[in-house]
Amino acid sequence: MKLYTTALLLLLLVGSLSPAHGILEAMYTSLKCKCAKDTTRSVSFHLIKKIQIFPPGNGCPNTEIVVWTKTKLVICLRPETNWVKKLLQHLHSQLIPSTLSTPMTTRKAD
């Protein structure tokens, strides 16, 4: 009976060590990425409802750009694509000038 219990515990221990996890790490991929596939197709700027950028980390080695459209599609964009770079530059230029062009006021100490 003791041999049976030991064999069963050993079998459970070996079964709990997942070899698939090691294979995924060796291939530098992860199951925590949000995008299984990305696209190079362009999306009309007027259809974009929300855009979110996820930097590498938290188990995913890729920069991921996820777009939600007004037609309720969720699309993963390839960050290296020229039109995606232009889209990000356009969005960046829309956000930054409002903070940089604000005049700064100073008060003299009395």
Secondary structure, DSSP 8 states (H G I E B T S, - for coil): -HHHHHHHHHHHHHHHS-HHHHHHHHTT--TT-S-S--B-S---GGGEEEEEEE-SBTTB-S-EEEEEETTS-EEEE-TTSHHHHHHHHHHHHHHHHHHHSS--------
